[in-house]
Amino acid sequence: MSVVLLIIIIAVVALLAVGAGALLLVRGGRTSSLKAPEAPQAPSPPPTADPTLEIDTDLPAAPPVEIAPETTPPLERPEGTRSRLVRLRERLAGSQGGLGRGLLALLSRDKLDEDTWESIEDLLLTADVGVAPTQQVVDNLRTRLRVGGDEAADPKAVLRDELIKLVDPDMDRRLNVSGEGGHPGVVLVVGVNGAGKTTTVGKIARILVAEDRSVTLGAADTFRAAAVEQLATWAERVGVEVVTGPEGTDPASVAFDAVKHGMESSTDTVIVDTAGRLQNKAGLMDELGKVKRVIEKQTPVTEVLLVLDATTGQNGMIQARVFSEVVDVTGIVLTKLDGSAKGGIVVAVQRELGVPVKLVGLGEGPDDLAPFDAAAFVDALLG
């Protein structure tokens, strides 16, 4: 019995040991810690090439990537003054011929009665020639073409002669872009917003560069960030220097610095762009006068150009009058003198200010600005 009892006791103890081991496994949750460590697996051998695949070894190698060095864009060579003027005459003839053709049609009638002369007056007035100049040219035409007078005269030749006198070919239309005593010439460009001042400054710079003159631009339109950027773009295109200031800087300060730089660098001409302003804002107009006075502390302003939009008609005349009182305008630039403008504005503005139209622009192209020529203008009107 004792032997049997001993065997039973040993069996019970063994069962208890197995149960304790099972409890550790459940609680620990780490089955790997209870297993014998597994032998490390040998790395998989690299895949062998498939003998059925064919590799084309004749493919060209990819070309190397080339990085182009940074280069400065080439400078534009402006069109010469002579060819620019010829092209503008052609464009003017195509767009402004309505007035001349209308006058010629009336003057070529078999009978020049009162109704005809009234129609001629109406046509000239509609073209913004003005009342007094219109009366003058009609009276002269009546005298030269009346019955019993110069009957053999060619109406077109007579009309051409009278219109040229009306535009006044004797006015000095030269741009004063040279200073004295080694100082640069200083051109101050003024006008209302939208007339094309900044574009005109850039185009004048192109004209001067085409004549081999050195130019410095002054971006004194500091209240309009786009104007400064626009002028800087013009300067880069033709290879001239531009003096700028932070947005909102005193315009007179920028103008002063531009002229100072022009003097120190022996520049031929300094062109100063000014902020556009309404002619009925006294404070802004006074500030424009300040710009001119500050510049002249260093050297005289040799030219004050008023930029007028030729399509504004009589409103442009009001602008011209007020600007002339503030800064002593010496010349007019007529922009947008295309099909929508009326050629008579040339006569009217010259009569109003007593100063000549010196430049005329017909389009948005960089070289669409040329010196004004009275005979060429009238020939264009007459087609």
RAJORA-V159672 format. One record per residue. SS is DSSP state (h for helix, s for strand, l for the rest). Layout:
ss->SS
ss->SS
//
This chain:
ss->l
ss->h
ss->h
ss->h
ss->h
ss->h
ss->h
ss->h
ss->h
ss->h
ss->h
ss->h
ss->h
ss->h
ss->h
ss->h
ss->h
ss->h
ss->h
ss->h
ss->h
ss->h
ss->h
ss->h
ss->h
ss->h
ss->h
ss->h
ss->l
ss->l
ss->h
ss->h
ss->h
ss->h
ss->l
ss->l
ss->l
ss->l
ss->l
ss->l
ss->l
ss->l
ss->l
ss->l
ss->l
ss->l
ss->l
ss->l
ss->l
ss->l
ss->l
ss->l
ss->l
ss->l
ss->l
ss->l
ss->l
ss->l
ss->l
ss->l
ss->l
ss->l
ss->l
ss->l
ss->l
ss->l
ss->l
ss->l
ss->l
ss->l
ss->l
ss->l
ss->l
ss->l
ss->l
ss->l
ss->l
ss->l
ss->l
ss->l
ss->h
ss->h
ss->h
ss->h
ss->h
ss->h
ss->h
ss->h
ss->h
ss->h
ss->h
ss->h
ss->h
ss->h
ss->h
ss->h
ss->h
ss->h
ss->h
ss->h
ss->h
ss->h
ss->h
ss->h
ss->h
ss->h
ss->h
ss->l
ss->l
ss->l
ss->l
ss->l
ss->l
ss->h
ss->h
ss->h
ss->h
ss->h
ss->h
ss->h
ss->h
ss->h
ss->h
ss->h
ss->h
ss->h
ss->l
ss->l
ss->l
ss->l
ss->h
ss->h
ss->h
ss->h
ss->h
ss->h
ss->h
ss->h
ss->h
ss->h
ss->h
ss->h
ss->h
ss->h
ss->h
ss->l
ss->l
ss->l
ss->l
ss->l
ss->l
ss->l
ss->l
ss->l
ss->h
ss->h
ss->h
ss->h
ss->h
ss->h
ss->h
ss->h
ss->h
ss->h
ss->h
ss->h
ss->h
ss->l
ss->l
ss->l
ss->l
ss->l
ss->l
ss->l
ss->l
ss->l
ss->l
ss->s
ss->l
ss->l
ss->l
ss->l
ss->l
ss->s
ss->s
ss->s
ss->s
ss->s
ss->s
ss->s
ss->l
ss->l
ss->l
ss->l
ss->l
ss->l
ss->h
ss->h
ss->h
ss->h
ss->h
ss->h
ss->h
ss->h
ss->h
ss->h
ss->h
ss->h
ss->h
ss->h
ss->l
ss->l
ss->l
ss->l
ss->s
ss->s
ss->s
ss->s
ss->s
ss->s
ss->l
ss->l
ss->l
ss->l
ss->h
ss->h
ss->h
ss->h
ss->h
ss->h
ss->h
ss->h
ss->h
ss->h
ss->h
ss->h
ss->h
ss->h
ss->l
ss->l
ss->s
ss->s
ss->s
ss->l
ss->l
ss->l
ss->l
ss->l
ss->l
ss->l
ss->h
ss->h
ss->h
ss->h
ss->h
ss->h
ss->h
ss->h
ss->h
ss->h
ss->h
ss->h
ss->h
ss->h
ss->l
ss->l
ss->l
ss->l
ss->s
ss->s
ss->s
ss->s
ss->s
ss->s
ss->l
ss->l
ss->l
ss->l
ss->l
ss->l
ss->l
ss->h
ss->h
ss->h
ss->h
ss->h
ss->h
ss->h
ss->h
ss->h
ss->h
ss->h
ss->h
ss->h
ss->h
ss->l
ss->l
ss->l
ss->l
ss->l
ss->l
ss->l
ss->s
ss->s
ss->s
ss->s
ss->s
ss->s
ss->s
ss->h
ss->h
ss->h
ss->l
ss->h
ss->h
ss->h
ss->h
ss->h
ss->h
ss->h
ss->h
ss->h
ss->h
ss->h
ss->h
ss->h
ss->h
ss->l
ss->l
ss->l
ss->s
ss->s
ss->s
ss->s
ss->s
ss->l
ss->l
ss->l
ss->l
ss->l
ss->l
ss->l
ss->l
ss->l
ss->h
ss->h
ss->h
ss->h
ss->h
ss->h
ss->h
ss->h
ss->h
ss->l
ss->l
ss->l
ss->s
ss->s
ss->s
ss->s
ss->s
ss->l
ss->l
ss->l
ss->l
ss->l
ss->l
ss->l
ss->s
ss->s
ss->s
ss->l
ss->l
ss->h
ss->h
ss->h
ss->h
ss->h
ss->h
ss->h
ss->h
ss->h
ss->l
//
